[in-house]
Amino acid sequence: MYDILMKTAVFLKQKHTKFIYRGYRYKVVKKHLKIAFDFRIKPAIQFKPSLVIKNISHFRFKKTEKAALDNLVFHLGLMEIPTYWKATCSPEIVIEAGYLNKEQIKWWQDLIMKGLGQFFYENRLSWQKPKIICASDKNPNLTPSGAKPRDRWLVPLGGGKDSIVTLEKLRQKGKEVNVFTVNPGSVAKKVMKTAGIKNPVIVERNIDPGLLRLNKKGYFNGHTPFTALLSFLSVFCAVLFDYRNIAFSNEKSADEGNVRYLGRTVNHQWSKSSEFERKFKDYLRKYLPLKINYSSYLRKYSELKIARMFVNYPQYFQAFSSCNVVLAKKLKRRWCGNCPKCLFVYLSLYPYLGKKQLLKIFGQDLFENKRFLPTMRGLLGWGKIKPFECVGTRKESYLAFKLSLKKAQKAGVIPWLLTKFRTDDII
């Protein structure tokens, strides 16, 4: 299998030598801002992905300087590149749509190498960063401009417990809060309804179907740094909708990697890490000078601490979900009950909720699912790889299992998975 992947990588790089970001365009159609990008891969592949930002203010849009709008849209296109570049891993990325200096080029190369770590690992590719060439010499020389946005908060929301905690904590402090969401599904909509959000900031992101056709033909596919994309999108939406503050819900657990590969650490959550946050804030200050405050509101907390805070908001118990399988496959239920994320969320809530509450949320006792034994080993660091999901650190998982076992022992009934944890019978 490894030899096949290596031969495929060599073939694709030789056939598709250049990935070109040719341009972008945007216009307001009725109440929505429509954005389209033009990507080419030599010799004959073309992608035209698009974004639609719903219900913008014409007044606010016209008030924003064109140079700032152009720069923001240009950067949204840069952030879409990894999704399409990964199909061929072309040795060169040519930027024709705008200007990048040497420091920016290095920043984007770093994002590709670290943000696509899981992609490189799962496809057994070498750590060979692409050469980025800027074909434009028109440096916009942007300076901070425009009036300060209103002191309001925009919270990116997907439907999980962390963003709910951020939303409610800000409300308790008397802040004016709204949510920002991309392609909201039934879970996100139910959470927003429960939260009483009337006018969320909604973005529709459309993947070019040509990418899916290439994947079916055997071109490369895999994980990309979605939170990095959300970061650039949220900044643009903060400008368009007049918000000074952006509050992500990334916690300190995101700093731990999953596995070592060819001398580097692969971290599924790299674009949620404190390293990315620092790098993005620095980039924002230098190259998107827009008086916007960007931060991760839960950065100092562990997953267990956030779970303990979440149980104070029972109104969301029948609305939230963190299961990416449900999201990807558009399942009607809220939890698939078989993935590492389902087990970890169940594990993190188990010490703080009663059995009836857990069963009502998840529909089953996940500690009785014997298929979760390898997943438990991965979460604890007793397997080769920590699951490629947004889960806590190995130490947090160990503590959560200890707390869960203690609770089960007190109740007098120990579920199957906890008996395995107790006896260390995991080999």
C-alpha positions as CSV (number, residue, x, y, z in Angstrom):
1,M,0.0,0.0,0.0
2,Y,2.8,2.4,0.9
3,D,4.6,1.8,-2.5
4,I,1.3,2.5,-4.3
5,L,0.9,5.8,-2.5
6,M,4.5,6.8,-3.2
7,K,4.1,6.1,-6.9
8,T,0.8,8.0,-7.0
9,A,2.4,11.0,-5.3
10,V,5.3,11.0,-7.8
11,F,3.0,10.6,-10.7
12,L,0.6,13.5,-9.6
13,K,3.5,15.9,-8.8
14,Q,5.1,15.2,-12.2
15,K,1.8,15.6,-14.1
16,H,0.5,18.6,-12.2
17,T,3.5,20.8,-11.6
18,K,1.7,24.0,-10.8
19,F,-1.4,25.1,-8.7
20,I,-2.4,28.6,-9.7
21,Y,-4.6,31.0,-7.7
22,R,-5.8,33.1,-10.7
23,G,-8.3,35.4,-9.2
24,Y,-11.5,36.2,-7.3
25,R,-14.6,38.2,-7.8
26,Y,-17.4,39.3,-5.5
27,K,-20.7,41.2,-5.7
28,V,-23.9,41.8,-3.8
29,V,-26.9,40.0,-5.2
30,K,-30.1,41.2,-3.4
31,K,-29.2,40.7,0.3
32,H,-26.3,38.4,-0.1
33,L,-22.6,38.8,-0.9
34,K,-21.5,36.2,-3.4
35,I,-17.8,35.4,-3.7
36,A,-16.1,33.1,-6.3
37,F,-12.5,32.0,-6.7
38,D,-10.6,30.8,-9.7
39,F,-8.0,28.0,-9.2
40,R,-6.1,26.1,-11.9
41,I,-3.9,23.1,-11.8
42,K,-1.8,22.5,-14.8
43,P,-2.3,21.1,-17.3
44,A,-6.1,21.1,-17.4
45,I,-7.9,21.2,-14.0
46,Q,-10.0,24.1,-13.0
47,F,-11.9,24.8,-9.7
48,K,-14.4,27.5,-9.0
49,P,-15.4,27.2,-5.3
50,S,-17.7,29.9,-3.9
51,L,-18.9,31.5,-0.7
52,V,-22.2,33.2,0.0
53,I,-22.5,35.5,3.1
54,K,-26.2,35.9,3.8
55,N,-28.1,39.0,4.7
56,I,-25.4,41.6,4.7
57,S,-26.0,45.3,5.2
58,H,-25.7,47.3,2.0
59,F,-24.8,50.4,4.0
60,R,-22.0,48.6,5.9
61,F,-20.7,47.0,2.8
62,K,-20.5,50.3,0.9
63,K,-18.9,52.0,3.9
64,T,-16.0,49.5,3.9
65,E,-13.1,50.6,1.8
66,K,-12.6,48.6,-1.4
67,A,-9.0,48.0,-0.7
68,A,-9.9,46.3,2.6
69,L,-12.6,44.3,0.9
70,D,-10.3,43.1,-1.8
71,N,-7.6,42.2,0.7
72,L,-10.1,40.2,2.8
73,V,-11.6,38.3,-0.2
74,F,-8.1,37.6,-1.5
75,H,-7.2,36.0,1.8
76,L,-10.4,33.9,1.8
77,G,-9.1,32.5,-1.5
78,L,-5.7,31.8,0.0
79,M,-7.4,29.9,2.8
80,E,-9.3,27.8,0.3
81,I,-6.1,26.7,-1.5
82,P,-5.2,23.7,0.8
83,T,-8.6,22.1,0.1
84,Y,-7.9,21.9,-3.6
85,W,-4.1,21.8,-3.6
86,K,-4.1,18.6,-1.6
87,A,-5.6,16.7,-4.6
88,T,-2.3,16.8,-6.5
89,C,0.3,18.3,-4.0
90,S,1.7,20.3,-6.9
91,P,5.4,21.4,-6.2
92,E,4.6,25.0,-7.0
93,I,1.7,27.3,-5.9
94,V,1.5,30.4,-8.0
95,I,-0.4,33.4,-6.6
96,E,-1.7,35.7,-9.4
97,A,-4.7,37.1,-7.5
98,G,-2.8,39.4,-5.1
99,Y,0.4,40.2,-3.4
100,L,2.4,38.2,-0.7
101,N,5.8,39.3,0.7
102,K,8.4,36.8,1.8
103,E,7.2,36.7,5.4
104,Q,3.6,36.0,4.2
105,I,4.8,33.2,1.9
106,K,6.6,31.6,4.8
107,W,3.5,31.9,6.9
108,W,1.3,30.1,4.3
109,Q,3.9,27.4,3.8
110,D,3.9,26.8,7.6
111,L,0.1,26.6,7.6
112,I,0.1,24.0,4.8
113,M,2.8,21.9,6.5
114,K,1.3,21.9,10.0
115,G,-2.4,22.3,9.1
116,L,-2.2,19.3,6.7
117,G,-0.1,17.1,9.0
118,Q,-2.8,14.5,9.3
119,F,-3.3,14.5,5.5
120,F,0.5,13.9,4.9
121,Y,0.4,11.1,7.6
122,E,-2.6,9.3,6.3
123,N,-1.5,9.4,2.7
124,R,2.1,8.5,3.7
125,L,3.5,11.6,2.0
126,S,6.9,13.2,2.7
127,W,7.2,16.5,4.4
128,Q,7.9,18.5,1.2
129,K,6.6,22.0,1.4
130,P,5.4,23.6,-1.8
131,K,7.2,26.5,-3.4
132,I,4.9,29.5,-3.3
133,I,5.6,32.1,-6.0
134,C,3.9,35.5,-6.0
135,A,3.3,36.6,-9.6
136,S,2.0,40.0,-8.5
137,D,4.2,43.0,-7.5
138,K,1.3,45.2,-6.4
139,N,1.8,45.6,-2.7
140,P,-1.5,47.1,-1.3
141,N,0.4,48.7,1.7
142,L,-2.7,48.6,3.8
143,T,-3.0,50.7,7.0
144,P,-5.6,50.6,9.7
145,S,-8.6,52.5,8.6
146,G,-12.3,53.0,9.2
147,A,-14.2,53.6,12.4
148,K,-14.0,51.1,15.3
149,P,-16.6,48.4,15.1
150,R,-19.2,48.2,17.8
151,D,-18.2,46.5,21.0
152,R,-20.1,43.3,20.2
153,W,-19.1,39.6,20.2
154,L,-19.3,37.1,17.4
155,V,-19.1,33.4,18.5
156,P,-18.4,30.7,15.8
157,L,-20.8,27.9,16.4
158,G,-21.1,24.4,15.0
159,G,-23.4,22.9,17.6
160,G,-21.0,21.4,20.2
161,K,-20.8,22.0,23.9
162,D,-17.8,24.3,23.9
163,S,-19.3,27.1,21.8
164,I,-22.4,26.9,23.9
165,V,-20.3,27.5,27.0
166,T,-18.6,30.5,25.4
167,L,-22.0,31.9,24.3
168,E,-23.6,31.6,27.7
169,K,-20.5,32.8,29.6
170,L,-20.4,36.0,27.5
171,R,-24.1,36.5,28.1
172,Q,-23.7,36.2,31.8
173,K,-21.2,39.0,31.6
174,G,-23.7,41.2,29.9
175,K,-22.1,41.2,26.5
176,E,-24.0,41.7,23.3
177,V,-23.5,38.4,21.5
178,N,-24.3,36.8,18.1
179,V,-23.2,33.6,16.4
180,F,-21.4,32.9,13.2
181,T,-21.9,29.6,11.4
182,V,-21.0,27.9,8.2
183,N,-23.4,25.6,6.4
184,P,-25.5,25.1,9.5
185,G,-27.1,21.7,9.8
186,S,-30.0,20.6,11.9
187,V,-28.0,20.5,15.1
188,A,-26.6,24.0,14.8
189,K,-30.1,25.3,13.9
190,K,-31.5,23.6,17.0
191,V,-28.8,25.0,19.2
192,M,-29.4,28.5,17.8
193,K,-33.1,28.2,18.4
194,T,-32.5,27.0,22.0
195,A,-30.2,30.0,22.5
196,G,-32.8,32.4,21.1
197,I,-30.5,33.6,18.3
198,K,-32.7,35.5,15.9
199,N,-30.3,36.8,13.2
200,P,-27.2,34.6,13.1
201,V,-24.4,35.4,10.7
202,I,-24.6,32.6,8.1
203,V,-22.1,31.6,5.4
204,E,-22.7,29.1,2.7
205,R,-19.6,27.4,1.6
206,N,-19.7,25.5,-1.7
207,I,-17.1,22.9,-2.6
208,D,-16.4,22.6,-6.4
209,P,-17.8,19.2,-7.4
210,G,-14.8,18.7,-9.6
211,L,-12.8,18.0,-6.5
212,L,-15.0,15.1,-5.5
213,R,-14.7,13.7,-9.0
214,L,-10.9,13.8,-8.7
215,N,-11.1,12.0,-5.3
216,K,-13.1,9.2,-7.0
217,K,-10.4,8.9,-9.6
218,G,-7.7,8.3,-7.0
219,Y,-6.4,11.8,-6.4
220,F,-5.4,12.6,-2.8
221,N,-7.9,13.5,-0.2
222,G,-7.8,14.2,3.5
223,H,-8.1,16.5,6.5
224,T,-7.5,20.3,6.1
225,P,-7.3,23.0,8.8
226,F,-11.0,24.0,8.9
227,T,-10.6,26.2,12.0
228,A,-8.1,28.3,10.1
229,L,-10.6,28.8,7.3
230,L,-13.2,29.8,10.0
231,S,-10.7,32.3,11.4
232,F,-10.4,34.2,8.2
233,L,-14.1,34.0,7.5
234,S,-15.0,35.2,10.9
235,V,-12.8,38.3,10.6
236,F,-14.4,39.2,7.3
237,C,-17.9,38.7,8.8
238,A,-17.0,40.8,11.8
239,V,-16.1,43.6,9.4
240,L,-19.3,43.2,7.3
241,F,-21.6,42.9,10.3
242,D,-19.9,45.4,12.7
243,Y,-18.5,43.3,15.5
244,R,-15.3,44.2,17.3
245,N,-14.7,40.8,19.0
246,I,-14.5,37.3,17.8
247,A,-14.6,34.5,20.5
248,F,-13.6,31.0,19.4
249,S,-14.0,28.2,21.8
250,N,-10.7,26.4,21.4
251,E,-9.3,25.0,24.7
252,K,-5.8,24.1,25.9
253,S,-6.2,20.4,25.0
254,A,-5.8,21.3,21.4
255,D,-2.1,21.8,21.8
256,E,-1.4,18.1,22.2
257,G,-0.5,16.2,19.0
258,N,-1.7,12.7,17.9
259,V,1.4,11.0,16.6
260,R,5.0,11.5,15.4
261,Y,5.6,11.0,11.7
262,L,9.0,11.4,9.9
263,G,10.4,13.6,12.7
264,R,7.4,15.9,13.1
265,T,4.3,16.0,15.4
266,V,1.0,15.5,13.6
267,N,-1.8,17.4,15.4
268,H,-5.4,17.0,14.1
269,Q,-6.3,20.2,16.0
270,W,-3.3,22.3,15.0
271,S,-5.5,25.2,13.7
272,K,-7.2,25.1,17.1
273,S,-3.9,25.3,19.0
274,S,-2.4,28.2,20.9
275,E,0.4,28.2,18.3
276,F,-1.9,28.9,15.4
277,E,-3.8,31.4,17.5
278,R,-0.6,33.4,18.1
279,K,0.4,33.2,14.5
280,F,-3.0,34.2,13.2
281,K,-3.2,37.2,15.6
282,D,0.2,38.4,14.5
283,Y,-0.8,37.9,10.8
284,L,-4.1,39.7,11.4
285,R,-2.2,42.7,12.9
286,K,0.3,43.0,10.1
287,Y,-1.7,42.1,7.0
288,L,-5.4,42.5,7.8
289,P,-5.2,45.7,9.9
290,L,-8.9,46.0,10.9
291,K,-9.4,46.8,14.6
292,I,-10.8,43.3,15.3
293,N,-10.1,41.4,18.5
294,Y,-9.6,37.7,17.9
295,S,-9.2,35.2,20.7
296,S,-10.1,31.7,22.0
297,Y,-12.4,32.3,25.0
298,L,-11.8,28.9,26.6
299,R,-8.1,28.6,26.0
300,K,-7.1,28.3,29.6
301,Y,-9.6,25.5,30.3
302,S,-9.3,21.7,29.9
303,E,-12.0,19.6,28.2
304,L,-13.1,18.3,31.6
305,K,-13.5,21.8,33.0
306,I,-15.6,22.8,30.0
307,A,-17.8,19.7,30.4
308,R,-18.3,20.6,34.0
309,M,-19.4,24.2,33.0
310,F,-21.6,22.8,30.2
311,V,-23.8,20.8,32.6
312,N,-25.0,24.1,34.0
313,Y,-27.0,24.6,30.8
314,P,-29.4,21.6,30.7
315,Q,-31.6,23.4,28.1
316,Y,-29.1,22.4,25.5
317,F,-28.9,18.7,26.4
318,Q,-31.4,17.7,23.7
319,A,-30.0,20.1,21.1
320,F,-26.2,19.8,21.0
321,S,-24.0,17.3,19.3
322,S,-20.2,17.1,18.7
323,C,-20.3,14.0,16.4
324,N,-18.6,14.7,13.1
325,V,-19.9,11.4,11.6
326,V,-23.4,12.7,12.0
327,L,-22.4,16.0,10.4
328,A,-20.6,14.5,7.5
329,K,-23.2,11.8,6.7
330,K,-26.1,14.1,7.5
331,L,-27.6,11.4,9.8
332,K,-31.0,12.1,11.4
333,R,-29.8,11.2,14.9
334,R,-27.4,13.5,16.9
335,W,-24.8,10.8,17.8
336,C,-23.5,7.9,15.8
337,G,-22.5,6.1,19.0
338,N,-19.4,4.5,17.4
339,C,-16.7,7.2,16.8
340,P,-14.0,8.5,19.2
341,K,-15.7,11.9,19.5
342,C,-18.9,10.3,20.8
343,L,-17.0,8.2,23.4
344,F,-14.9,11.2,24.5
345,V,-17.9,13.5,25.0
346,Y,-19.7,10.7,26.8
347,L,-16.6,10.2,29.0
348,S,-16.2,13.9,29.8
349,L,-19.9,14.2,30.9
350,Y,-20.1,10.9,32.7
351,P,-18.7,12.2,36.0
352,Y,-21.1,15.1,36.2
353,L,-24.4,13.8,34.9
354,G,-26.8,11.1,36.1
355,K,-27.3,7.8,34.1
356,K,-30.8,8.8,33.0
357,Q,-29.5,12.2,31.6
358,L,-26.7,10.5,29.7
359,L,-29.0,7.9,28.2
360,K,-31.4,10.6,27.2
361,I,-28.6,12.6,25.5
362,F,-26.8,9.7,23.8
363,G,-29.5,7.0,23.5
364,Q,-27.3,4.3,24.9
365,D,-24.6,3.5,27.5
366,L,-21.4,3.9,25.4
367,F,-19.3,2.3,28.2
368,E,-21.1,-1.0,27.3
369,N,-20.0,-0.8,23.6
370,K,-17.1,-3.4,23.3
371,R,-16.0,-1.9,20.0
372,F,-14.7,1.1,22.0
373,L,-11.8,-0.8,23.6
374,P,-9.2,0.3,20.9
375,T,-10.6,3.8,21.1
376,M,-10.1,3.9,24.8
377,R,-6.5,2.7,24.4
378,G,-5.9,5.5,21.9
379,L,-7.5,8.2,24.2
380,L,-5.3,7.1,27.1
381,G,-2.1,6.9,25.1
382,W,-1.9,3.1,25.4
383,G,-2.4,2.7,21.7
384,K,-0.1,3.9,18.9
385,I,-2.1,7.0,17.9
386,K,-4.5,9.3,19.7
387,P,-7.7,9.4,17.6
388,F,-7.7,12.0,14.9
389,E,-10.6,13.9,16.5
390,C,-11.1,17.0,18.7
391,V,-10.6,15.2,22.0
392,G,-8.8,16.0,25.2
393,T,-5.2,15.2,26.1
394,R,-4.2,11.7,27.2
395,K,-3.9,12.9,30.8
396,E,-7.4,14.4,30.7
397,S,-8.8,11.1,29.3
398,Y,-7.1,9.2,32.1
399,L,-8.5,11.5,34.7
400,A,-12.0,11.3,33.2
401,F,-11.8,7.5,33.2
402,K,-10.7,7.5,36.9
403,L,-13.5,9.9,37.9
404,S,-16.0,7.8,35.9
405,L,-14.8,4.5,37.5
406,K,-15.1,6.1,41.0
407,K,-18.6,7.2,40.3
408,A,-19.6,3.8,38.9
409,Q,-18.1,2.0,41.9
410,K,-20.1,4.2,44.2
411,A,-23.3,3.3,42.3
412,G,-22.4,-0.4,42.5
413,V,-22.6,-1.1,38.8
414,I,-19.5,-0.9,36.7
415,P,-20.0,-0.7,32.9
416,W,-17.9,-3.1,30.7
417,L,-15.4,-0.5,29.4
418,L,-14.7,0.8,32.9
419,T,-14.0,-2.8,34.1
420,K,-11.4,-3.0,31.3
421,F,-9.9,0.3,32.5
422,R,-9.9,-0.8,36.1
423,T,-8.1,-4.1,35.5
424,D,-5.8,-2.7,32.8
425,D,-7.0,-5.6,30.7
426,I,-6.4,-3.8,27.4
427,I,-3.7,-5.8,25.6
